[in-house]
Amino acid sequence: MTVAHEEELALQIDVAQWQWLRPHAERGALVLIDTMLELAVVGACFAADNSVQVQGWLASGLLVKPTAAQLDLWNSQPDKCFSMLVISPFVLIQERDD
């Protein structure tokens, strides 16, 4: 993982409404990233298959699969926006304040 790779991934971060992300949730591909982490850094670790770092974040709760309660809430707010980054087969998302 290099800074250049993180910068390249940062340029790929986009904003998506929940209604666009829902199909990825249905196939179990969404990973919710805590706002304490930078999405591009997490994406770079996923892309580099840095399982030690990813497992550490999972263990600390900084990376999670959305809960049923979160999915229900977001389903009631289809226009809710998230920052998102695709690192196939995963879609990494972060909640936005706006």
C-alpha positions as YAML, in Angstrom:
chain: A
units: angstrom
residues:
- id: 1
  name: MET
  ca: [0.00, 0.00, 0.00]
- id: 2
  name: THR
  ca: [1.42, 3.35, -1.02]
- id: 3
  name: VAL
  ca: [0.38, 6.94, -0.52]
- id: 4
  name: ALA
  ca: [-0.04, 7.22, -4.31]
- id: 5
  name: HIS
  ca: [-2.49, 4.31, -4.24]
- id: 6
  name: GLU
  ca: [-4.45, 5.96, -1.42]
- id: 7
  name: GLU
  ca: [-4.54, 9.22, -3.39]
- id: 8
  name: GLU
  ca: [-5.77, 7.36, -6.48]
- id: 9
  name: LEU
  ca: [-8.51, 5.70, -4.44]
- id: 10
  name: ALA
  ca: [-9.45, 9.03, -2.84]
- id: 11
  name: LEU
  ca: [-10.27, 10.31, -6.33]
- id: 12
  name: GLN
  ca: [-12.66, 7.37, -6.79]
- id: 13
  name: ILE
  ca: [-14.72, 8.13, -3.67]
- id: 14
  name: ASP
  ca: [-18.22, 9.18, -4.65]
- id: 15
  name: VAL
  ca: [-21.50, 10.06, -3.00]
- id: 16
  name: ALA
  ca: [-24.40, 7.62, -3.34]
- id: 17
  name: GLN
  ca: [-27.95, 7.63, -2.09]
- id: 18
  name: TRP
  ca: [-29.11, 4.66, -0.05]
- id: 19
  name: GLN
  ca: [-31.52, 3.56, -2.76]
- id: 20
  name: TRP
  ca: [-28.51, 3.02, -5.05]
- id: 21
  name: LEU
  ca: [-26.61, 1.08, -2.38]
- id: 22
  name: ARG
  ca: [-29.50, -1.17, -1.30]
- id: 23
  name: PRO
  ca: [-28.80, -3.89, -3.92]
- id: 24
  name: HIS
  ca: [-25.25, -4.21, -2.59]
- id: 25
  name: ALA
  ca: [-26.62, -4.62, 0.94]
- id: 26
  name: GLU
  ca: [-28.96, -7.34, -0.30]
- id: 27
  name: ARG
  ca: [-25.99, -9.33, -1.65]
- id: 28
  name: GLY
  ca: [-24.00, -8.79, 1.57]
- id: 29
  name: ALA
  ca: [-21.30, -6.65, -0.03]
- id: 30
  name: LEU
  ca: [-21.60, -3.47, 2.06]
- id: 31
  name: VAL
  ca: [-19.01, -2.66, 4.70]
- id: 32
  name: LEU
  ca: [-19.74, 0.33, 6.94]
- id: 33
  name: ILE
  ca: [-16.59, 2.29, 7.78]
- id: 34
  name: ASP
  ca: [-16.45, 4.36, 10.97]
- id: 35
  name: THR
  ca: [-15.92, 8.06, 10.32]
- id: 36
  name: MET
  ca: [-12.75, 7.89, 12.45]
- id: 37
  name: LEU
  ca: [-11.10, 6.16, 9.47]
- id: 38
  name: GLU
  ca: [-10.31, 7.58, 6.05]
- id: 39
  name: LEU
  ca: [-12.22, 5.75, 3.35]
- id: 40
  name: ALA
  ca: [-9.27, 5.77, 0.92]
- id: 41
  name: VAL
  ca: [-6.93, 4.27, 3.55]
- id: 42
  name: VAL
  ca: [-9.40, 1.47, 4.27]
- id: 43
  name: GLY
  ca: [-9.90, 0.93, 0.55]
- id: 44
  name: ALA
  ca: [-6.16, 0.66, 0.00]
- id: 45
  name: CYS
  ca: [-5.92, -1.99, 2.73]
- id: 46
  name: PHE
  ca: [-8.77, -3.96, 1.14]
- id: 47
  name: ALA
  ca: [-7.17, -3.66, -2.31]
- id: 48
  name: ALA
  ca: [-3.78, -4.76, -0.97]
- id: 49
  name: ASP
  ca: [-5.40, -7.66, 0.91]
- id: 50
  name: ASN
  ca: [-3.92, -6.36, 4.16]
- id: 51
  name: SER
  ca: [-5.88, -8.80, 6.27]
- id: 52
  name: VAL
  ca: [-4.01, -7.98, 9.49]
- id: 53
  name: GLN
  ca: [-5.08, -4.32, 9.37]
- id: 54
  name: VAL
  ca: [-8.63, -5.13, 8.20]
- id: 55
  name: GLN
  ca: [-9.04, -7.77, 10.92]
- id: 56
  name: GLY
  ca: [-7.85, -5.24, 13.50]
- id: 57
  name: TRP
  ca: [-10.47, -2.73, 12.38]
- id: 58
  name: LEU
  ca: [-13.14, -5.44, 12.38]
- id: 59
  name: ALA
  ca: [-12.17, -6.51, 15.89]
- id: 60
  name: SER
  ca: [-12.35, -2.92, 17.14]
- id: 61
  name: GLY
  ca: [-15.72, -2.31, 15.49]
- id: 62
  name: LEU
  ca: [-14.42, 0.34, 13.09]
- id: 63
  name: LEU
  ca: [-15.54, -1.83, 10.14]
- id: 64
  name: VAL
  ca: [-18.89, -3.59, 10.34]
- id: 65
  name: LYS
  ca: [-21.60, -5.07, 8.21]
- id: 66
  name: PRO
  ca: [-24.72, -2.90, 8.58]
- id: 67
  name: THR
  ca: [-27.13, -4.17, 11.22]
- id: 68
  name: ALA
  ca: [-30.76, -5.02, 10.52]
- id: 69
  name: ALA
  ca: [-31.76, -1.88, 12.47]
- id: 70
  name: GLN
  ca: [-29.49, 0.30, 10.32]
- id: 71
  name: LEU
  ca: [-30.83, -1.27, 7.13]
- id: 72
  name: ASP
  ca: [-34.41, -0.66, 8.28]
- id: 73
  name: LEU
  ca: [-33.62, 2.97, 9.09]
- id: 74
  name: TRP
  ca: [-31.87, 3.56, 5.77]
- id: 75
  name: ASN
  ca: [-34.69, 1.83, 3.88]
- id: 76
  name: SER
  ca: [-37.02, 4.46, 5.35]
- id: 77
  name: GLN
  ca: [-34.63, 7.19, 4.10]
- id: 78
  name: PRO
  ca: [-33.91, 6.26, 0.45]
- id: 79
  name: ASP
  ca: [-32.34, 9.67, -0.26]
- id: 80
  name: LYS
  ca: [-29.83, 9.40, 2.62]
- id: 81
  name: CYS
  ca: [-26.32, 9.97, 1.24]
- id: 82
  name: PHE
  ca: [-23.15, 8.01, 1.92]
- id: 83
  name: SER
  ca: [-19.58, 8.35, 0.80]
- id: 84
  name: MET
  ca: [-18.72, 5.18, -1.06]
- id: 85
  name: LEU
  ca: [-15.80, 3.39, -2.62]
- id: 86
  name: VAL
  ca: [-15.97, 0.18, -4.60]
- id: 87
  name: ILE
  ca: [-13.20, -2.35, -3.89]
- id: 88
  name: SER
  ca: [-14.67, -5.36, -5.64]
- id: 89
  name: PRO
  ca: [-16.44, -7.41, -4.43]
- id: 90
  name: PHE
  ca: [-17.07, -4.95, -1.57]
- id: 91
  name: VAL
  ca: [-18.69, -1.54, -1.44]
- id: 92
  name: LEU
  ca: [-17.21, 0.49, 1.40]
- id: 93
  name: ILE
  ca: [-19.54, 3.16, 2.78]
- id: 94
  name: GLN
  ca: [-19.44, 5.94, 5.35]
- id: 95
  name: GLU
  ca: [-22.41, 7.86, 6.66]
- id: 96
  name: ARG
  ca: [-22.43, 11.54, 5.79]
- id: 97
  name: ASP
  ca: [-23.68, 14.35, 7.98]
- id: 98
  name: ASP
  ca: [-25.38, 16.25, 5.16]
...
